[in-house]
Amino acid sequence: VARLYVALNRWGQGIGTRLYVAELDRLRRGHFREATLWVLERNVRARAWYERLGWRSTGERQTVYEPAGNADLQYLIRLGESLEHTDVGVDRPAPQGPSTAP
């Protein structure tokens, strides 16, 4: 995937989250141990979202469009350490009380 954007009028509907979960599931099934992505440095909202999901900046930066000063930052996640689906906002039933498992 080169770029992933969700139209502003569709924010908050879980579209990006569903795409994200599907892609990480695909990578795990392919036995990938880590993944990287690039996010616009100025996109503070997206960077915060990825960081909440366990992604960490690698410190790498690349210029995307010099005249406008746009740059991407690279993020990395180790797939075995990433959050479970229930932590990314996918609709799932809430746990019911304390576990009764032995």
Residue, then its C-alpha position, 0 to 999 in steps of 0.5 A: v500500500a503506497r498511501l492510505y487516506v480516509a475521506l474527512n467526512r468518513w472519519g470516525q466510522g472505523i474504515g481506517t481501523r478495519l483496513y489496518v486490522a486486515e493488513l496486520d492480519r495478512l502480515r501475521r499470516g505471512h509470518f512477518r515479524e515486523a512492519t514499517l510504514w511512512v507517515l507525513e511528519r505534519n500529520v500529527r493525528a495519524r502519528a498519534w494514532y499509530e503510536r497508540l497502536g504500538w508503532r515507534s519512530t525509527g528516526e528515519r526521515q525522507t523528503v516527499y515534496e521539497p518545495a512544500g517542505n513535506a517529509d515522511l517519518q518512518y515507523l516500525i512495529r514488531l508484530g508479536e508485540s502489537l496490540e490486539h484487535t480489541d484495542v484498536g477500536v473494532d466493534r466487539p462484545a465487551p467482556q462480561g464480568p470476571s473470568t470463571a475459567p479454572 
